[in-house]
Amino acid sequence: MESNLHSPERRLIELRIEHGDLDALIDSAVASVPLDELMMRRLKKKRLALRDKIARVEREIEPDEPA
C-alpha cells in the first residue's frame, strides 16, 4: 500500500494539481490592481518548472517508443 503513495502515477496527479493551483494563483494575481512583476516572474518560472517535471514523470510512466 505504501508503494502506491510514491508511485509515478500519484506523483503525476500531485504535480498536475499543483500546476492547476499555480495557474489559478497567477490568474488571480493578474486580476489584482497593484501587479508585482517580480512575484509574477517567480510564479511563472515555478509553473514552467512544474510543467517540465510533469513531462519527465509522463515519460517515466510511458517512455517514448523507438521509431
N, C-alpha and C positions, 0 to 999 in steps of 0.2 A: 504494500500500500504506500509506503514512504517513497518508493521509486517513482510513483505517479506524481508526487509533489515536485519532483525535479526533472520531469520528462521534457524533452524539447517542445512537445505539443503544448504543454502547460505554459512553458516559458514564452512561446509564441503568443498565446492568448493574453498573458500578462503584459507583454510588450505592446500588443495592439490596443489594449485598454489604456495603457499609459500614454500611447501616442494620441488616442482619441481625446483623453483628458487634456493633454497639452494643446491640441488643436482648439478645444473649447476655451482654454485659458487665453490663447493668443487671440482668438476671435473677440472675446470679451475685453481684452486689453486694447485692441484696436478701436473698439467702440467707446472707450473712455476718452474724455476730453484731453487731459494732460498726458500725452503719449511719451513714455520713457523709451527713447531709442535704444539705449544700452540694454535695458531689460528685454526689449523685443528681439534684439540681435542674439542675446543669450538663449531666449526661449526657442527661437528658430534654429539655432545651432544645435540645441538639445533635441529638437524634433527631428532634424536631419540625422543625428547620431542614432536616434531610436529607429528611424527608417532603415538605416544601414544594419542595425542589429536584427531587425525583423527579417531582412533579406538573408542574412547569414543563417539564422535559425531555419528559415524556409528551405535553404539549400541543404542544411544538415538533415532535415526531415525527408526531403525529396531531392537527392543530388541530381545534377544535370546528367542526361544520358549522352553517351558518346555518339557522335554523328556517324 
